[in-house]
């Protein structure tokens, strides 16, 4: 079973994403910010990270850089989410604008967990 790490400071968004992706058969791990996500990833290596871009404590960009610095996490793909205009820094991951169509989410997840 593939593991997806969901990272967002909005509990409602985490809840909905978790429901949608569990229904598709994925094992889901959640975190409310990048610092929690690092701990979660070290405890349960994800196949994919879906992360909000703007969060307290550690944002999506900082989280991505931390993953790149850790050999075991380096190759984990990212999908970034944000209601804001895509930041220029989003060059290494895929960007999903909130609110998003669940089918688009599923398409991105399938593309990343297959590779």
MODELLER restraints for C-alpha pairs under 7 A, 6 or more apart:
rsr = mdl.restraints
at = mdl.atoms
rsr.add(forms.Gaussian(group=physical.xy_distance, feature=features.Distance(at['CA:1:A'], at['CA:26:A']), mean=6.18, stdev=0.5))
rsr.add(forms.Gaussian(group=physical.xy_distance, feature=features.Distance(at['CA:1:A'], at['CA:27:A']), mean=6.38, stdev=0.5))
rsr.add(forms.Gaussian(group=physical.xy_distance, feature=features.Distance(at['CA:2:A'], at['CA:26:A']), mean=5.51, stdev=0.5))
rsr.add(forms.Gaussian(group=physical.xy_distance, feature=features.Distance(at['CA:2:A'], at['CA:27:A']), mean=5.99, stdev=0.5))
rsr.add(forms.Gaussian(group=physical.xy_distance, feature=features.Distance(at['CA:2:A'], at['CA:47:A']), mean=6.10, stdev=0.5))
rsr.add(forms.Gaussian(group=physical.xy_distance, feature=features.Distance(at['CA:3:A'], at['CA:26:A']), mean=5.97, stdev=0.5))
rsr.add(forms.Gaussian(group=physical.xy_distance, feature=features.Distance(at['CA:3:A'], at['CA:27:A']), mean=4.63, stdev=0.5))
rsr.add(forms.Gaussian(group=physical.xy_distance, feature=features.Distance(at['CA:3:A'], at['CA:28:A']), mean=5.75, stdev=0.5))
rsr.add(forms.Gaussian(group=physical.xy_distance, feature=features.Distance(at['CA:3:A'], at['CA:46:A']), mean=4.89, stdev=0.5))
rsr.add(forms.Gaussian(group=physical.xy_distance, feature=features.Distance(at['CA:3:A'], at['CA:47:A']), mean=5.31, stdev=0.5))
rsr.add(forms.Gaussian(group=physical.xy_distance, feature=features.Distance(at['CA:3:A'], at['CA:48:A']), mean=6.84, stdev=0.5))
rsr.add(forms.Gaussian(group=physical.xy_distance, feature=features.Distance(at['CA:4:A'], at['CA:26:A']), mean=6.82, stdev=0.5))
rsr.add(forms.Gaussian(group=physical.xy_distance, feature=features.Distance(at['CA:4:A'], at['CA:27:A']), mean=6.27, stdev=0.5))
rsr.add(forms.Gaussian(group=physical.xy_distance, feature=features.Distance(at['CA:4:A'], at['CA:28:A']), mean=5.10, stdev=0.5))
rsr.add(forms.Gaussian(group=physical.xy_distance, feature=features.Distance(at['CA:4:A'], at['CA:29:A']), mean=6.25, stdev=0.5))
rsr.add(forms.Gaussian(group=physical.xy_distance, feature=features.Distance(at['CA:4:A'], at['CA:46:A']), mean=5.40, stdev=0.5))
rsr.add(forms.Gaussian(group=physical.xy_distance, feature=features.Distance(at['CA:4:A'], at['CA:47:A']), mean=5.87, stdev=0.5))
rsr.add(forms.Gaussian(group=physical.xy_distance, feature=features.Distance(at['CA:4:A'], at['CA:48:A']), mean=4.94, stdev=0.5))
rsr.add(forms.Gaussian(group=physical.xy_distance, feature=features.Distance(at['CA:4:A'], at['CA:49:A']), mean=5.78, stdev=0.5))
rsr.add(forms.Gaussian(group=physical.xy_distance, feature=features.Distance(at['CA:5:A'], at['CA:28:A']), mean=6.03, stdev=0.5))
rsr.add(forms.Gaussian(group=physical.xy_distance, feature=features.Distance(at['CA:5:A'], at['CA:29:A']), mean=4.80, stdev=0.5))
rsr.add(forms.Gaussian(group=physical.xy_distance, feature=features.Distance(at['CA:5:A'], at['CA:30:A']), mean=5.68, stdev=0.5))
rsr.add(forms.Gaussian(group=physical.xy_distance, feature=features.Distance(at['CA:5:A'], at['CA:46:A']), mean=5.85, stdev=0.5))
rsr.add(forms.Gaussian(group=physical.xy_distance, feature=features.Distance(at['CA:5:A'], at['CA:48:A']), mean=6.29, stdev=0.5))
rsr.add(forms.Gaussian(group=physical.xy_distance, feature=features.Distance(at['CA:5:A'], at['CA:49:A']), mean=4.73, stdev=0.5))
rsr.add(forms.Gaussian(group=physical.xy_distance, feature=features.Distance(at['CA:5:A'], at['CA:50:A']), mean=6.21, stdev=0.5))
rsr.add(forms.Gaussian(group=physical.xy_distance, feature=features.Distance(at['CA:6:A'], at['CA:14:A']), mean=6.74, stdev=0.5))
rsr.add(forms.Gaussian(group=physical.xy_distance, feature=features.Distance(at['CA:6:A'], at['CA:29:A']), mean=6.18, stdev=0.5))
rsr.add(forms.Gaussian(group=physical.xy_distance, feature=features.Distance(at['CA:6:A'], at['CA:30:A']), mean=4.76, stdev=0.5))
rsr.add(forms.Gaussian(group=physical.xy_distance, feature=features.Distance(at['CA:6:A'], at['CA:31:A']), mean=6.27, stdev=0.5))
rsr.add(forms.Gaussian(group=physical.xy_distance, feature=features.Distance(at['CA:6:A'], at['CA:49:A']), mean=6.04, stdev=0.5))
rsr.add(forms.Gaussian(group=physical.xy_distance, feature=features.Distance(at['CA:6:A'], at['CA:50:A']), mean=4.97, stdev=0.5))
rsr.add(forms.Gaussian(group=physical.xy_distance, feature=features.Distance(at['CA:6:A'], at['CA:51:A']), mean=5.95, stdev=0.5))
rsr.add(forms.Gaussian(group=physical.xy_distance, feature=features.Distance(at['CA:7:A'], at['CA:30:A']), mean=5.87, stdev=0.5))
rsr.add(forms.Gaussian(group=physical.xy_distance, feature=features.Distance(at['CA:7:A'], at['CA:31:A']), mean=4.79, stdev=0.5))
rsr.add(forms.Gaussian(group=physical.xy_distance, feature=features.Distance(at['CA:7:A'], at['CA:32:A']), mean=5.59, stdev=0.5))
rsr.add(forms.Gaussian(group=physical.xy_distance, feature=features.Distance(at['CA:7:A'], at['CA:33:A']), mean=5.96, stdev=0.5))
rsr.add(forms.Gaussian(group=physical.xy_distance, feature=features.Distance(at['CA:7:A'], at['CA:37:A']), mean=6.53, stdev=0.5))
rsr.add(forms.Gaussian(group=physical.xy_distance, feature=features.Distance(at['CA:7:A'], at['CA:50:A']), mean=6.19, stdev=0.5))
rsr.add(forms.Gaussian(group=physical.xy_distance, feature=features.Distance(at['CA:7:A'], at['CA:51:A']), mean=4.53, stdev=0.5))
rsr.add(forms.Gaussian(group=physical.xy_distance, feature=features.Distance(at['CA:7:A'], at['CA:52:A']), mean=6.08, stdev=0.5))
rsr.add(forms.Gaussian(group=physical.xy_distance, feature=features.Distance(at['CA:8:A'], at['CA:14:A']), mean=6.24, stdev=0.5))
rsr.add(forms.Gaussian(group=physical.xy_distance, feature=features.Distance(at['CA:8:A'], at['CA:31:A']), mean=6.60, stdev=0.5))
rsr.add(forms.Gaussian(group=physical.xy_distance, feature=features.Distance(at['CA:8:A'], at['CA:32:A']), mean=5.01, stdev=0.5))
rsr.add(forms.Gaussian(group=physical.xy_distance, feature=features.Distance(at['CA:8:A'], at['CA:33:A']), mean=6.04, stdev=0.5))
rsr.add(forms.Gaussian(group=physical.xy_distance, feature=features.Distance(at['CA:8:A'], at['CA:51:A']), mean=6.09, stdev=0.5))
rsr.add(forms.Gaussian(group=physical.xy_distance, feature=features.Distance(at['CA:8:A'], at['CA:52:A']), mean=5.09, stdev=0.5))
rsr.add(forms.Gaussian(group=physical.xy_distance, feature=features.Distance(at['CA:8:A'], at['CA:55:A']), mean=6.93, stdev=0.5))
rsr.add(forms.Gaussian(group=physical.xy_distance, feature=features.Distance(at['CA:9:A'], at['CA:32:A']), mean=4.49, stdev=0.5))
rsr.add(forms.Gaussian(group=physical.xy_distance, feature=features.Distance(at['CA:9:A'], at['CA:33:A']), mean=5.91, stdev=0.5))
rsr.add(forms.Gaussian(group=physical.xy_distance, feature=features.Distance(at['CA:9:A'], at['CA:55:A']), mean=5.92, stdev=0.5))
rsr.add(forms.Gaussian(group=physical.xy_distance, feature=features.Distance(at['CA:18:A'], at['CA:28:A']), mean=6.38, stdev=0.5))
rsr.add(forms.Gaussian(group=physical.xy_distance, feature=features.Distance(at['CA:22:A'], at['CA:28:A']), mean=6.68, stdev=0.5))
rsr.add(forms.Gaussian(group=physical.xy_distance, feature=features.Distance(at['CA:31:A'], at['CA:37:A']), mean=5.14, stdev=0.5))
rsr.add(forms.Gaussian(group=physical.xy_distance, feature=features.Distance(at['CA:33:A'], at['CA:55:A']), mean=5.98, stdev=0.5))
rsr.add(forms.Gaussian(group=physical.xy_distance, feature=features.Distance(at['CA:33:A'], at['CA:56:A']), mean=6.40, stdev=0.5))
rsr.add(forms.Gaussian(group=physical.xy_distance, feature=features.Distance(at['CA:33:A'], at['CA:57:A']), mean=6.35, stdev=0.5))
rsr.add(forms.Gaussian(group=physical.xy_distance, feature=features.Distance(at['CA:33:A'], at['CA:58:A']), mean=5.94, stdev=0.5))
rsr.add(forms.Gaussian(group=physical.xy_distance, feature=features.Distance(at['CA:33:A'], at['CA:59:A']), mean=6.85, stdev=0.5))
rsr.add(forms.Gaussian(group=physical.xy_distance, feature=features.Distance(at['CA:34:A'], at['CA:57:A']), mean=6.89, stdev=0.5))
rsr.add(forms.Gaussian(group=physical.xy_distance, feature=features.Distance(at['CA:34:A'], at['CA:58:A']), mean=4.60, stdev=0.5))
rsr.add(forms.Gaussian(group=physical.xy_distance, feature=features.Distance(at['CA:34:A'], at['CA:59:A']), mean=5.86, stdev=0.5))
rsr.add(forms.Gaussian(group=physical.xy_distance, feature=features.Distance(at['CA:34:A'], at['CA:60:A']), mean=6.61, stdev=0.5))
rsr.add(forms.Gaussian(group=physical.xy_distance, feature=features.Distance(at['CA:34:A'], at['CA:63:A']), mean=5.11, stdev=0.5))
rsr.add(forms.Gaussian(group=physical.xy_distance, feature=features.Distance(at['CA:35:A'], at['CA:57:A']), mean=6.73, stdev=0.5))
rsr.add(forms.Gaussian(group=physical.xy_distance, feature=features.Distance(at['CA:35:A'], at['CA:58:A']), mean=5.85, stdev=0.5))
rsr.add(forms.Gaussian(group=physical.xy_distance, feature=features.Distance(at['CA:47:A'], at['CA:76:A']), mean=6.03, stdev=0.5))
rsr.add(forms.Gaussian(group=physical.xy_distance, feature=features.Distance(at['CA:47:A'], at['CA:113:A']), mean=6.27, stdev=0.5))
rsr.add(forms.Gaussian(group=physical.xy_distance, feature=features.Distance(at['CA:48:A'], at['CA:76:A']), mean=5.79, stdev=0.5))
rsr.add(forms.Gaussian(group=physical.xy_distance, feature=features.Distance(at['CA:48:A'], at['CA:77:A']), mean=5.24, stdev=0.5))
rsr.add(forms.Gaussian(group=physical.xy_distance, feature=features.Distance(at['CA:48:A'], at['CA:78:A']), mean=6.03, stdev=0.5))
rsr.add(forms.Gaussian(group=physical.xy_distance, feature=features.Distance(at['CA:48:A'], at['CA:112:A']), mean=6.93, stdev=0.5))
rsr.add(forms.Gaussian(group=physical.xy_distance, feature=features.Distance(at['CA:48:A'], at['CA:113:A']), mean=6.55, stdev=0.5))
rsr.add(forms.Gaussian(group=physical.xy_distance, feature=features.Distance(at['CA:49:A'], at['CA:77:A']), mean=6.32, stdev=0.5))
rsr.add(forms.Gaussian(group=physical.xy_distance, feature=features.Distance(at['CA:49:A'], at['CA:78:A']), mean=4.81, stdev=0.5))
rsr.add(forms.Gaussian(group=physical.xy_distance, feature=features.Distance(at['CA:49:A'], at['CA:79:A']), mean=6.25, stdev=0.5))
rsr.add(forms.Gaussian(group=physical.xy_distance, feature=features.Distance(at['CA:50:A'], at['CA:78:A']), mean=5.83, stdev=0.5))
rsr.add(forms.Gaussian(group=physical.xy_distance, feature=features.Distance(at['CA:50:A'], at['CA:79:A']), mean=4.71, stdev=0.5))
rsr.add(forms.Gaussian(group=physical.xy_distance, feature=features.Distance(at['CA:50:A'], at['CA:80:A']), mean=5.87, stdev=0.5))
rsr.add(forms.Gaussian(group=physical.xy_distance, feature=features.Distance(at['CA:51:A'], at['CA:60:A']), mean=6.12, stdev=0.5))
rsr.add(forms.Gaussian(group=physical.xy_distance, feature=features.Distance(at['CA:51:A'], at['CA:79:A']), mean=6.26, stdev=0.5))
rsr.add(forms.Gaussian(group=physical.xy_distance, feature=features.Distance(at['CA:51:A'], at['CA:80:A']), mean=4.94, stdev=0.5))
rsr.add(forms.Gaussian(group=physical.xy_distance, feature=features.Distance(at['CA:51:A'], at['CA:81:A']), mean=5.94, stdev=0.5))
rsr.add(forms.Gaussian(group=physical.xy_distance, feature=features.Distance(at['CA:52:A'], at['CA:60:A']), mean=5.97, stdev=0.5))
rsr.add(forms.Gaussian(group=physical.xy_distance, feature=features.Distance(at['CA:52:A'], at['CA:80:A']), mean=5.64, stdev=0.5))
rsr.add(forms.Gaussian(group=physical.xy_distance, feature=features.Distance(at['CA:52:A'], at['CA:81:A']), mean=4.60, stdev=0.5))
rsr.add(forms.Gaussian(group=physical.xy_distance, feature=features.Distance(at['CA:52:A'], at['CA:82:A']), mean=5.75, stdev=0.5))
rsr.add(forms.Gaussian(group=physical.xy_distance, feature=features.Distance(at['CA:53:A'], at['CA:59:A']), mean=5.88, stdev=0.5))
rsr.add(forms.Gaussian(group=physical.xy_distance, feature=features.Distance(at['CA:53:A'], at['CA:60:A']), mean=4.35, stdev=0.5))
rsr.add(forms.Gaussian(group=physical.xy_distance, feature=features.Distance(at['CA:53:A'], at['CA:61:A']), mean=6.80, stdev=0.5))
rsr.add(forms.Gaussian(group=physical.xy_distance, feature=features.Distance(at['CA:53:A'], at['CA:80:A']), mean=5.96, stdev=0.5))
rsr.add(forms.Gaussian(group=physical.xy_distance, feature=features.Distance(at['CA:53:A'], at['CA:81:A']), mean=5.82, stdev=0.5))
rsr.add(forms.Gaussian(group=physical.xy_distance, feature=features.Distance(at['CA:53:A'], at['CA:82:A']), mean=5.57, stdev=0.5))
rsr.add(forms.Gaussian(group=physical.xy_distance, feature=features.Distance(at['CA:54:A'], at['CA:60:A']), mean=6.32, stdev=0.5))
rsr.add(forms.Gaussian(group=physical.xy_distance, feature=features.Distance(at['CA:67:A'], at['CA:73:A']), mean=5.12, stdev=0.5))
rsr.add(forms.Gaussian(group=physical.xy_distance, feature=features.Distance(at['CA:67:A'], at['CA:74:A']), mean=5.34, stdev=0.5))
rsr.add(forms.Gaussian(group=physical.xy_distance, feature=features.Distance(at['CA:68:A'], at['CA:74:A']), mean=4.35, stdev=0.5))
rsr.add(forms.Gaussian(group=physical.xy_distance, feature=features.Distance(at['CA:77:A'], at['CA:93:A']), mean=6.79, stdev=0.5))
rsr.add(forms.Gaussian(group=physical.xy_distance, feature=features.Distance(at['CA:77:A'], at['CA:112:A']), mean=6.63, stdev=0.5))
rsr.add(forms.Gaussian(group=physical.xy_distance, feature=features.Distance(at['CA:78:A'], at['CA:93:A']), mean=4.98, stdev=0.5))
rsr.add(forms.Gaussian(group=physical.xy_distance, feature=features.Distance(at['CA:78:A'], at['CA:94:A']), mean=6.44, stdev=0.5))
rsr.add(forms.Gaussian(group=physical.xy_distance, feature=features.Distance(at['CA:79:A'], at['CA:93:A']), mean=5.52, stdev=0.5))
rsr.add(forms.Gaussian(group=physical.xy_distance, feature=features.Distance(at['CA:79:A'], at['CA:94:A']), mean=4.59, stdev=0.5))
rsr.add(forms.Gaussian(group=physical.xy_distance, feature=features.Distance(at['CA:79:A'], at['CA:95:A']), mean=5.72, stdev=0.5))
rsr.add(forms.Gaussian(group=physical.xy_distance, feature=features.Distance(at['CA:79:A'], at['CA:96:A']), mean=6.94, stdev=0.5))
rsr.add(forms.Gaussian(group=physical.xy_distance, feature=features.Distance(at['CA:80:A'], at['CA:93:A']), mean=6.57, stdev=0.5))
rsr.add(forms.Gaussian(group=physical.xy_distance, feature=features.Distance(at['CA:80:A'], at['CA:94:A']), mean=5.93, stdev=0.5))
rsr.add(forms.Gaussian(group=physical.xy_distance, feature=features.Distance(at['CA:80:A'], at['CA:95:A']), mean=4.76, stdev=0.5))
rsr.add(forms.Gaussian(group=physical.xy_distance, feature=features.Distance(at['CA:80:A'], at['CA:96:A']), mean=5.99, stdev=0.5))
rsr.add(forms.Gaussian(group=physical.xy_distance, feature=features.Distance(at['CA:81:A'], at['CA:95:A']), mean=5.86, stdev=0.5))
rsr.add(forms.Gaussian(group=physical.xy_distance, feature=features.Distance(at['CA:81:A'], at['CA:96:A']), mean=4.73, stdev=0.5))
rsr.add(forms.Gaussian(group=physical.xy_distance, feature=features.Distance(at['CA:81:A'], at['CA:97:A']), mean=5.67, stdev=0.5))
rsr.add(forms.Gaussian(group=physical.xy_distance, feature=features.Distance(at['CA:81:A'], at['CA:98:A']), mean=6.38, stdev=0.5))
rsr.add(forms.Gaussian(group=physical.xy_distance, feature=features.Distance(at['CA:82:A'], at['CA:96:A']), mean=6.75, stdev=0.5))
rsr.add(forms.Gaussian(group=physical.xy_distance, feature=features.Distance(at['CA:82:A'], at['CA:97:A']), mean=5.30, stdev=0.5))
rsr.add(forms.Gaussian(group=physical.xy_distance, feature=features.Distance(at['CA:82:A'], at['CA:98:A']), mean=5.41, stdev=0.5))
rsr.add(forms.Gaussian(group=physical.xy_distance, feature=features.Distance(at['CA:83:A'], at['CA:97:A']), mean=5.54, stdev=0.5))
rsr.add(forms.Gaussian(group=physical.xy_distance, feature=features.Distance(at['CA:83:A'], at['CA:98:A']), mean=4.50, stdev=0.5))
rsr.add(forms.Gaussian(group=physical.xy_distance, feature=features.Distance(at['CA:83:A'], at['CA:99:A']), mean=6.81, stdev=0.5))
